[in-house]
C-alpha cells in the first residue's frame, strides 16, 4: 500500500502535486465503442438496404443549397479544406511539442487501421449506386467531390484518440469540423454517398478499440490533493493514504483525531462506469428500480452522502 501523506503544516503549503496522471483503460471507452458499433451497423444498413433513404436525405439537403452561388460554394469548400489540412498538420505537431508521444503513435496507427478497415468493409459490403430521381444538383457539386469518404474514417479515428488529450472546447470544435466534412461530402457528390455513416462508424470503432487496447491518460486526484480538499472543507485530517481502486472510484483512508474515514473521489470515469452498470441492469433485469445515471459527479456524491447519513441515523452500519 502506498505511504500516507502527512501534512507538515497547513495543507496549502504542501509541495506535492494535487493531481497525478495514470495510464489505464476506462469505462468511457467501452461506452464509446458500443455507440460506434451501433453507428457502424446503421451505416451498413444505410449503404445496403436503405439506399433510397440516403438518396432522399441528400435530395432534401441539396434543395436547401441549390441557389448557392458557385463562387461562394467554391470558397466554402476551399476554406474547409484549408482548415482540415491545418488541423491534420497542426495536431501531430502539437502532440510532439507537448511530448505526448503515446497519443501521437496511437493516433497514427488509428489513421492507418481506419483507412484499411474502411476499404476492406466497403469492398465486402455491396454498396449500391443511386442517382437522384429529380436530378437536383448544387453549386457545391460543381466545386468537385470532396472530401473522399475514406478520409472521414481516418478523421474520426484520430478525433476519438486525440480528443482525450484536448480541452472540452477543442473537442467540440473537432466534432463540428467532422459535421462540416460530412455535409460537404454530401453536397459535392453527384450521387448519394451511401457510405458516409459507415465511414464514421468504422473510424470510431477503430479509435475506441485502440484506446481499450493501449489505455488512455487519466488525470486523478493525488493523496495530497485529497488532503487539501478535506482540510479546505473544514475537516481535521492528519494523514491520507490511498487504497486500491475499486469499481472505477479512487478510494482513500483519511486519518482524523477521532479515528479514520473512507474517502471516495468521484469523477468522470466512475460516472461512466455507473451509467454502464445501470444500462446493463435495465437490459438484463426487470423492475430493479434503477433510474438513469446522475447528471454530474457532484450530484452523485450528494445523493450517496445523503443515503449514508440516513443509514447512520437509522442505526445501519455504514462507512463514515
RATA-V666387 format. One record per residue. N is the residue number from 1. RES is the residue in three letters. PSI is psi in degrees with one decimal (NA if undefined). BURIAL is + if it has 16 or more other ideal C-beta (glycine too) atoms within 10 Angstrom, else -. D_FIRST is the distance of its C-alpha to the first C-alpha in Angstrom with 1 decimal. Layout:
BEGIN
n=N res=RES psi=PSI burial=BURIAL d_first=D_FIRST
n=N res=RES psi=PSI burial=BURIAL d_first=D_FIRST
END
This chain:
BEGIN
n=1 res=UNK psi=135.7 burial=- d_first=0.0
n=2 res=UNK psi=152.8 burial=- d_first=3.8
n=3 res=UNK psi=152.0 burial=- d_first=6.5
n=4 res=UNK psi=151.7 burial=+ d_first=8.8
n=5 res=UNK psi=121.7 burial=+ d_first=12.1
n=6 res=UNK psi=130.6 burial=- d_first=15.1
n=7 res=UNK psi=137.6 burial=+ d_first=18.6
n=8 res=UNK psi=-16.8 burial=- d_first=21.2
n=9 res=UNK psi=-138.7 burial=- d_first=23.9
n=10 res=UNK psi=148.7 burial=- d_first=24.7
n=11 res=UNK psi=-28.0 burial=+ d_first=22.2
n=12 res=UNK psi=-17.7 burial=- d_first=24.8
n=13 res=UNK psi=-0.3 burial=- d_first=24.7
n=14 res=UNK psi=136.7 burial=+ d_first=21.1
n=15 res=UNK psi=-14.2 burial=- d_first=21.4
n=16 res=UNK psi=145.6 burial=- d_first=18.2
n=17 res=UNK psi=144.3 burial=- d_first=19.2
n=18 res=UNK psi=-22.1 burial=- d_first=19.2
n=19 res=UNK psi=155.5 burial=- d_first=18.5
n=20 res=UNK psi=157.6 burial=- d_first=17.0
n=21 res=UNK psi=126.9 burial=- d_first=18.3
n=22 res=UNK psi=157.1 burial=- d_first=16.6
n=23 res=UNK psi=120.2 burial=- d_first=18.8
n=24 res=UNK psi=167.4 burial=- d_first=18.9
n=25 res=UNK psi=146.0 burial=- d_first=21.5
n=26 res=UNK psi=152.1 burial=+ d_first=22.4
n=27 res=UNK psi=-24.3 burial=+ d_first=24.5
n=28 res=UNK psi=-35.0 burial=+ d_first=26.9
n=29 res=UNK psi=-30.8 burial=+ d_first=28.1
n=30 res=UNK psi=-44.3 burial=+ d_first=28.7
n=31 res=UNK psi=-41.6 burial=- d_first=30.8
n=32 res=UNK psi=-39.8 burial=+ d_first=32.6
n=33 res=UNK psi=-43.1 burial=+ d_first=33.3
n=34 res=UNK psi=-41.1 burial=- d_first=34.9
n=35 res=UNK psi=-42.4 burial=- d_first=37.1
n=36 res=UNK psi=-29.1 burial=+ d_first=38.3
n=37 res=UNK psi=-42.5 burial=- d_first=39.1
n=38 res=UNK psi=-39.7 burial=- d_first=41.3
n=39 res=UNK psi=-36.1 burial=+ d_first=42.9
n=40 res=UNK psi=-43.1 burial=+ d_first=43.5
n=41 res=UNK psi=-40.1 burial=- d_first=45.2
n=42 res=UNK psi=-42.2 burial=- d_first=47.3
n=43 res=UNK psi=-38.2 burial=+ d_first=48.3
n=44 res=UNK psi=-42.1 burial=+ d_first=49.4
n=45 res=UNK psi=-41.6 burial=- d_first=51.5
n=46 res=UNK psi=-34.0 burial=+ d_first=53.0
n=47 res=UNK psi=-17.0 burial=+ d_first=53.9
n=48 res=UNK psi=-65.2 burial=- d_first=55.6
n=49 res=UNK psi=-17.5 burial=- d_first=56.8
n=50 res=UNK psi=40.1 burial=+ d_first=56.8
n=51 res=UNK psi=-34.8 burial=+ d_first=58.6
n=52 res=UNK psi=-32.2 burial=- d_first=61.2
n=53 res=UNK psi=-44.4 burial=- d_first=58.6
n=54 res=UNK psi=-37.9 burial=+ d_first=57.3
n=55 res=UNK psi=-39.1 burial=+ d_first=60.8
n=56 res=UNK psi=-38.5 burial=- d_first=61.5
n=57 res=UNK psi=-46.2 burial=- d_first=58.4
n=58 res=UNK psi=-36.9 burial=+ d_first=59.5
n=59 res=UNK psi=-41.7 burial=- d_first=63.0
n=60 res=UNK psi=-41.9 burial=- d_first=61.9
n=61 res=UNK psi=-41.3 burial=+ d_first=59.9
n=62 res=UNK psi=-36.4 burial=+ d_first=62.8
n=63 res=UNK psi=-29.5 burial=- d_first=65.2
n=64 res=UNK psi=-17.1 burial=- d_first=63.2
n=65 res=UNK psi=13.0 burial=+ d_first=63.5
n=66 res=UNK psi=-25.1 burial=- d_first=66.9
n=67 res=UNK psi=7.6 burial=- d_first=68.6
n=68 res=UNK psi=131.2 burial=- d_first=66.2
n=69 res=UNK psi=146.2 burial=- d_first=68.1
n=70 res=UNK psi=-38.7 burial=- d_first=67.5
n=71 res=UNK psi=-44.4 burial=- d_first=66.9
n=72 res=UNK psi=-39.3 burial=- d_first=64.2
n=73 res=UNK psi=-42.4 burial=+ d_first=62.6
n=74 res=UNK psi=-36.9 burial=- d_first=62.6
n=75 res=UNK psi=-43.1 burial=- d_first=61.0
n=76 res=UNK psi=-45.2 burial=+ d_first=58.2
n=77 res=UNK psi=-42.8 burial=+ d_first=57.4
n=78 res=UNK psi=-39.5 burial=- d_first=57.5
n=79 res=UNK psi=-47.2 burial=- d_first=55.3
n=80 res=UNK psi=-38.4 burial=+ d_first=52.6
n=81 res=UNK psi=-39.3 burial=- d_first=52.9
n=82 res=UNK psi=-44.9 burial=- d_first=52.4
n=83 res=UNK psi=-38.1 burial=- d_first=49.3
n=84 res=UNK psi=-44.0 burial=+ d_first=47.9
n=85 res=UNK psi=-40.1 burial=- d_first=48.6
n=86 res=UNK psi=-41.5 burial=- d_first=47.1
n=87 res=UNK psi=-40.1 burial=+ d_first=43.9
n=88 res=UNK psi=-32.0 burial=- d_first=43.8
n=89 res=UNK psi=-40.3 burial=- d_first=44.1
n=90 res=UNK psi=-36.7 burial=- d_first=42.3
n=91 res=UNK psi=-48.9 burial=+ d_first=39.0
n=92 res=UNK psi=-39.2 burial=+ d_first=38.2
n=93 res=UNK psi=-41.9 burial=- d_first=39.3
n=94 res=UNK psi=-39.3 burial=- d_first=37.0
n=95 res=UNK psi=-39.3 burial=+ d_first=34.0
n=96 res=UNK psi=-41.0 burial=- d_first=34.8
n=97 res=UNK psi=-32.4 burial=- d_first=35.4
n=98 res=UNK psi=8.6 burial=- d_first=32.1
n=99 res=UNK psi=34.0 burial=- d_first=30.4
n=100 res=UNK psi=66.0 burial=+ d_first=29.2
n=101 res=UNK psi=-34.5 burial=- d_first=30.1
n=102 res=UNK psi=-45.6 burial=- d_first=28.1
n=103 res=UNK psi=-38.4 burial=+ d_first=29.8
n=104 res=UNK psi=-47.2 burial=+ d_first=33.1
n=105 res=UNK psi=-42.7 burial=- d_first=32.9
n=106 res=UNK psi=-40.3 burial=+ d_first=31.8
n=107 res=UNK psi=-42.3 burial=+ d_first=34.6
n=108 res=UNK psi=-42.1 burial=- d_first=37.1
n=109 res=UNK psi=-38.9 burial=+ d_first=36.3
n=110 res=UNK psi=-39.1 burial=+ d_first=36.5
n=111 res=UNK psi=-45.0 burial=+ d_first=40.0
n=112 res=UNK psi=-48.0 burial=- d_first=41.3
n=113 res=UNK psi=-36.7 burial=+ d_first=40.0
n=114 res=UNK psi=-42.9 burial=+ d_first=41.3
n=115 res=UNK psi=-44.9 burial=+ d_first=44.7
n=116 res=UNK psi=-45.3 burial=- d_first=44.9
n=117 res=UNK psi=-39.9 burial=+ d_first=43.7
n=118 res=UNK psi=-44.2 burial=+ d_first=46.1
n=119 res=UNK psi=-38.9 burial=- d_first=49.0
n=120 res=UNK psi=-45.4 burial=- d_first=48.3
n=121 res=UNK psi=-39.2 burial=+ d_first=47.9
n=122 res=UNK psi=-35.2 burial=+ d_first=51.0
n=123 res=UNK psi=-32.6 burial=- d_first=53.0
n=124 res=UNK psi=-31.3 burial=- d_first=51.9
n=125 res=UNK psi=124.0 burial=- d_first=52.6
n=126 res=UNK psi=81.8 burial=- d_first=56.3
n=127 res=UNK psi=126.3 burial=+ d_first=56.4
n=128 res=UNK psi=165.0 burial=- d_first=59.9
n=129 res=UNK psi=120.9 burial=- d_first=62.0
n=130 res=UNK psi=134.5 burial=- d_first=63.5
n=131 res=UNK psi=136.2 burial=- d_first=66.1
n=132 res=UNK psi=132.7 burial=- d_first=66.5
n=133 res=UNK psi=-33.3 burial=- d_first=69.5
n=134 res=UNK psi=-0.6 burial=- d_first=70.7
n=135 res=UNK psi=22.1 burial=- d_first=70.2
n=136 res=UNK psi=127.5 burial=- d_first=68.3
n=137 res=UNK psi=161.0 burial=- d_first=67.1
n=138 res=UNK psi=169.4 burial=+ d_first=65.7
n=139 res=UNK psi=-24.6 burial=+ d_first=66.1
n=140 res=UNK psi=-34.8 burial=+ d_first=62.5
n=141 res=UNK psi=-32.8 burial=+ d_first=63.7
n=142 res=UNK psi=-22.7 burial=- d_first=66.2
n=143 res=UNK psi=-8.7 burial=+ d_first=63.5
n=144 res=UNK psi=146.3 burial=- d_first=62.2
n=145 res=UNK psi=114.1 burial=+ d_first=59.5
n=146 res=UNK psi=141.8 burial=+ d_first=56.1
n=147 res=UNK psi=165.0 burial=+ d_first=53.2
n=148 res=UNK psi=148.1 burial=- d_first=53.0
n=149 res=UNK psi=-36.0 burial=+ d_first=51.1
n=150 res=UNK psi=-27.9 burial=+ d_first=48.6
n=151 res=UNK psi=-25.8 burial=+ d_first=47.5
n=152 res=UNK psi=-36.9 burial=+ d_first=46.2
n=153 res=UNK psi=-45.1 burial=+ d_first=43.9
n=154 res=UNK psi=-38.7 burial=+ d_first=42.5
n=155 res=UNK psi=-43.6 burial=+ d_first=42.3
n=156 res=UNK psi=-43.3 burial=+ d_first=40.3
n=157 res=UNK psi=-44.9 burial=+ d_first=37.8
n=158 res=UNK psi=-37.4 burial=+ d_first=37.3
n=159 res=UNK psi=-40.1 burial=+ d_first=37.1
n=160 res=UNK psi=-40.3 burial=+ d_first=34.4
n=161 res=UNK psi=-48.6 burial=+ d_first=32.2
n=162 res=UNK psi=-22.6 burial=+ d_first=33.0
n=163 res=UNK psi=-24.1 burial=+ d_first=33.1
n=164 res=UNK psi=-20.1 burial=+ d_first=29.3
n=165 res=UNK psi=-0.2 burial=+ d_first=29.4
n=166 res=UNK psi=155.0 burial=+ d_first=32.3
n=167 res=UNK psi=165.1 burial=- d_first=32.9
n=168 res=UNK psi=-41.4 burial=- d_first=34.3
n=169 res=UNK psi=-38.3 burial=- d_first=37.9
n=170 res=UNK psi=-37.4 burial=- d_first=37.8
n=171 res=UNK psi=-41.8 burial=- d_first=36.6
n=172 res=UNK psi=-40.2 burial=- d_first=39.4
n=173 res=UNK psi=-37.1 burial=- d_first=41.9
n=174 res=UNK psi=-43.5 burial=+ d_first=40.8
n=175 res=UNK psi=-29.5 burial=- d_first=41.5
n=176 res=UNK psi=-41.1 burial=- d_first=44.8
n=177 res=UNK psi=-39.8 burial=+ d_first=45.8
n=178 res=UNK psi=-40.7 burial=+ d_first=45.2
n=179 res=UNK psi=-41.1 burial=- d_first=47.5
n=180 res=UNK psi=-40.4 burial=- d_first=50.2
n=181 res=UNK psi=-39.9 burial=+ d_first=50.0
n=182 res=UNK psi=-45.6 burial=+ d_first=50.5
n=183 res=UNK psi=-43.9 burial=+ d_first=53.5
n=184 res=UNK psi=-35.8 burial=+ d_first=55.1
n=185 res=UNK psi=-37.5 burial=+ d_first=54.6
n=186 res=UNK psi=-43.3 burial=+ d_first=56.5
n=187 res=UNK psi=-30.8 burial=+ d_first=59.2
n=188 res=UNK psi=4.7 burial=+ d_first=59.9
n=189 res=UNK psi=134.1 burial=+ d_first=60.4
n=190 res=UNK psi=-30.6 burial=- d_first=63.9
n=191 res=UNK psi=152.5 burial=- d_first=62.4
n=192 res=UNK psi=121.1 burial=+ d_first=59.5
n=193 res=UNK psi=91.5 burial=+ d_first=56.3
n=194 res=UNK psi=-13.2 burial=+ d_first=55.0
n=195 res=UNK psi=15.1 burial=+ d_first=51.9
n=196 res=UNK psi=-53.1 burial=+ d_first=50.3
n=197 res=UNK psi=-36.8 burial=+ d_first=47.9
n=198 res=UNK psi=-40.9 burial=+ d_first=47.2
n=199 res=UNK psi=-43.4 burial=+ d_first=46.2
n=200 res=UNK psi=-40.8 burial=+ d_first=43.8
n=201 res=UNK psi=-42.7 burial=+ d_first=42.2
n=202 res=UNK psi=-47.7 burial=+ d_first=41.9
n=203 res=UNK psi=-41.5 burial=+ d_first=40.3
n=204 res=UNK psi=-40.7 burial=+ d_first=37.8
n=205 res=UNK psi=-43.6 burial=+ d_first=36.8
n=206 res=UNK psi=-45.8 burial=+ d_first=36.4
n=207 res=UNK psi=-44.0 burial=+ d_first=34.2
n=208 res=UNK psi=-38.3 burial=+ d_first=32.0
n=209 res=UNK psi=-38.7 burial=+ d_first=31.6
n=210 res=UNK psi=-38.2 burial=+ d_first=30.6
n=211 res=UNK psi=-37.9 burial=+ d_first=27.9
n=212 res=UNK psi=-31.9 burial=- d_first=26.6
n=213 res=UNK psi=-42.3 burial=- d_first=26.9
n=214 res=UNK psi=-10.1 burial=- d_first=25.3
n=215 res=UNK psi=176.5 burial=+ d_first=23.2
n=216 res=UNK psi=164.6 burial=+ d_first=23.6
n=217 res=UNK psi=125.5 burial=- d_first=22.2
n=218 res=UNK psi=128.4 burial=+ d_first=20.5
n=219 res=UNK psi=118.6 burial=- d_first=20.2
n=220 res=UNK psi=159.7 burial=+ d_first=17.4
n=221 res=UNK psi=133.6 burial=+ d_first=16.7
n=222 res=UNK psi=165.2 burial=+ d_first=14.2
n=223 res=UNK psi=-35.8 burial=+ d_first=12.5
n=224 res=UNK psi=-37.5 burial=+ d_first=15.7
n=225 res=UNK psi=-40.5 burial=+ d_first=17.8
n=226 res=UNK psi=-41.6 burial=+ d_first=16.6
n=227 res=UNK psi=-45.5 burial=+ d_first=17.1
n=228 res=UNK psi=-40.6 burial=+ d_first=20.5
n=229 res=UNK psi=-40.6 burial=+ d_first=21.6
n=230 res=UNK psi=-40.8 burial=+ d_first=20.9
n=231 res=UNK psi=-34.3 burial=+ d_first=22.8
n=232 res=UNK psi=-29.2 burial=- d_first=25.6
n=233 res=UNK psi=-1.6 burial=- d_first=25.9
n=234 res=UNK psi=9.3 burial=- d_first=26.7
n=235 res=UNK psi=138.5 burial=- d_first=23.6
n=236 res=UNK psi=87.7 burial=- d_first=22.9
n=237 res=UNK psi=132.0 burial=+ d_first=19.2
n=238 res=UNK psi=-23.0 burial=- d_first=17.8
n=239 res=UNK psi=153.6 burial=+ d_first=14.1
n=240 res=UNK psi=127.9 burial=+ d_first=11.9
n=241 res=UNK psi=131.1 burial=+ d_first=8.2
n=242 res=UNK psi=145.5 burial=+ d_first=7.5
n=243 res=UNK psi=179.6 burial=- d_first=7.0
n=244 res=UNK psi=146.8 burial=- d_first=8.0
n=245 res=UNK psi=128.7 burial=- d_first=11.5
n=246 res=UNK psi=119.0 burial=- d_first=14.2
n=247 res=UNK psi=37.7 burial=- d_first=17.8
n=248 res=UNK psi=-5.2 burial=+ d_first=17.7
n=249 res=UNK psi=136.8 burial=+ d_first=16.6
n=250 res=UNK psi=120.9 burial=+ d_first=13.7
n=251 res=UNK psi=141.5 burial=- d_first=12.2
n=252 res=UNK psi=156.7 burial=+ d_first=10.9
n=253 res=UNK psi=116.9 burial=+ d_first=11.2
n=254 res=UNK psi=131.3 burial=+ d_first=14.0
n=255 res=UNK psi=129.5 burial=- d_first=15.2
n=256 res=UNK psi=167.4 burial=- d_first=19.0
n=257 res=UNK psi=-24.3 burial=- d_first=21.7
n=258 res=UNK psi=-0.2 burial=- d_first=22.4
n=259 res=UNK psi=-140.7 burial=- d_first=19.0
n=260 res=UNK psi=154.1 burial=+ d_first=16.2
n=261 res=UNK psi=153.4 burial=- d_first=16.8
n=262 res=UNK psi=128.7 burial=- d_first=15.2
n=263 res=UNK psi=126.1 burial=+ d_first=15.7
n=264 res=UNK psi=126.8 burial=+ d_first=16.5
n=265 res=UNK psi=116.0 burial=+ d_first=17.6
n=266 res=UNK psi=129.7 burial=+ d_first=20.5
n=267 res=UNK psi=-162.0 burial=+ d_first=22.2
n=268 res=UNK psi=-37.1 burial=- d_first=24.5
n=269 res=UNK psi=-46.9 burial=+ d_first=22.3
n=270 res=UNK psi=-31.0 burial=+ d_first=21.7
n=271 res=UNK psi=-42.5 burial=+ d_first=25.4
n=272 res=UNK psi=-40.6 burial=+ d_first=26.5
n=273 res=UNK psi=-40.6 burial=+ d_first=24.5
n=274 res=UNK psi=-41.9 burial=+ d_first=26.1
n=275 res=UNK psi=-35.7 burial=+ d_first=29.5
n=276 res=UNK psi=-43.5 burial=+ d_first=29.1
n=277 res=UNK psi=-43.6 burial=- d_first=28.1
n=278 res=UNK psi=-39.7 burial=+ d_first=31.1
n=279 res=UNK psi=-41.3 burial=- d_first=33.4
n=280 res=UNK psi=-42.3 burial=- d_first=32.6
n=281 res=UNK psi=-35.8 burial=- d_first=33.2
n=282 res=UNK psi=-33.5 burial=- d_first=36.5
n=283 res=UNK psi=-42.3 burial=- d_first=37.6
n=284 res=UNK psi=-37.9 burial=- d_first=36.4
n=285 res=UNK psi=167.5 burial=- d_first=37.2
n=286 res=UNK psi=131.4 burial=- d_first=40.1
n=287 res=UNK psi=51.9 burial=- d_first=40.3
n=288 res=UNK psi=-5.9 burial=- d_first=36.6
n=289 res=UNK psi=8.9 burial=- d_first=37.0
n=290 res=UNK psi=126.5 burial=- d_first=34.6
n=291 res=UNK psi=-174.6 burial=- d_first=35.8
n=292 res=UNK psi=159.7 burial=- d_first=35.0
n=293 res=UNK psi=161.3 burial=+ d_first=31.6
n=294 res=UNK psi=148.9 burial=+ d_first=31.4
n=295 res=UNK psi=-21.9 burial=- d_first=33.1
n=296 res=UNK psi=161.2 burial=- d_first=30.2
n=297 res=UNK psi=-34.3 burial=+ d_first=26.6
n=298 res=UNK psi=-41.5 burial=- d_first=28.1
n=299 res=UNK psi=-38.0 burial=- d_first=30.2
n=300 res=UNK psi=-42.2 burial=+ d_first=27.5
n=301 res=UNK psi=-41.8 burial=- d_first=25.4
n=302 res=UNK psi=-43.1 burial=- d_first=28.7
n=303 res=UNK psi=-43.4 burial=- d_first=29.6
n=304 res=UNK psi=-39.3 burial=- d_first=26.2
n=305 res=UNK psi=-41.3 burial=- d_first=26.3
n=306 res=UNK psi=-41.3 burial=- d_first=29.9
n=307 res=UNK psi=-36.6 burial=- d_first=29.2
n=308 res=UNK psi=-43.1 burial=- d_first=26.5
n=309 res=UNK psi=-40.0 burial=- d_first=28.9
n=310 res=UNK psi=-40.1 burial=- d_first=31.7
n=311 res=UNK psi=-44.0 burial=- d_first=29.7
n=312 res=UNK psi=-36.1 burial=- d_first=28.9
n=313 res=UNK psi=-30.7 burial=- d_first=32.5
n=314 res=UNK psi=9.9 burial=- d_first=33.8
n=315 res=UNK psi=13.1 burial=- d_first=31.7
n=316 res=UNK psi=134.1 burial=- d_first=29.2
n=317 res=UNK psi=125.4 burial=- d_first=25.7
n=318 res=UNK psi=155.4 burial=- d_first=23.3
n=319 res=UNK psi=147.0 burial=- d_first=20.1
n=320 res=UNK psi=NA burial=- d_first=21.1
END
